[in-house]
């Protein structure tokens, strides 16, 4: 049986792993390859790196960390952040990443998903969606690192992304991100009901029970978190034992 | 030298890195002489079956591999590389493989999500030296939409995903691994370590 994946997320800026709350108050943490190796050895099933380096020029240099990570770890990892062309896919995959995730640029140019999927295979195209609940009760797609509300329906965009060829979805709730009050089960359930590709929950982890709740109730395939792992509040192996004791299939 | 065959598909560096970690020296190459002189062949690959066979043929590698393996040279096919070892594949048509292992490659026709992507545990079908350092129930990392339907006698280990998914197959000097040992953490490491002993 397939195990639910536990996925630490590492935000990288100018080659360093950082973590902020609600995309603000960014603090410096460690080297991506060091933290990557640490998580790989601690039982993480996969790693996600988001390169949040602002400028294009800075990003090219920043991507040097991808090769270092590939040399250090022997579990799958994906890289995203500022990916806007097939060349970006090519660069990242050649440096040794297993998957590439797209976010804002896919909203602006949905064909990127299709082209990348046809060229590199759906399994390495991850569509990452930042969603925020609207007053009308639906979720809207937010782009540009949490700054711009597109007005697009997040659930519909998820379905469209899969039709275009995305092989996996990472659904990040802007409302829950950094709040440590649990994942957005309502949003995630809306999406897992409608798509047939793996869905990764993101945003809101504060306790081990939050992982259990989302695994149990939202039918997600993977659960992503950042600060609870970076600051050692939750240890991955302890979390996996906790989940296993409660009947969730995990790799131990 | 052990040659990782470069026919233009797949992340060869991570496969090479995986072998490097268990102390097996490999070289990435598509050179006919180097392949002839090699101690063993590793056939990696991701992507479409048809493209892979076409590239192997264009580079005159298909018949060369068949010849070398028939002479008794060890081969390890990984992921698409394992599927290529079979008679034929029904991925977007019908295409002949290398015909080194009996059976066909077919698409998952199941209610679970496809691709079969993530960590799944191994069940052992029969004893084999490649299992020396791992135990039944260990998890390995899969990413694939097609799987092999072959002979029970070649099946070493499998995973359950509504159907029986062959994970490791072996016929004489031929090994195939459907999952990615180079991405399967310590378990994958231990499989490559056992394989190194088999070919040494």
Interface residues (C-beta under 8 A of the other chain):
Chain A: X1 X2 X3 X5 X40 X45 X70 X71 X74 X75 X76 X93 X96 X98 X121 X122 X123 X167 X168 X196 X197 X198 X221 X222 X251
Chain B: X11 X13 X14 X17 X18 X21 X46 X47 X112 X113 X114 X115 X116 X117 X118 X119 X120 X121 X139 X141 X143 X145 X160 X161 X180 X182 X183 X184 X185 X188 X189
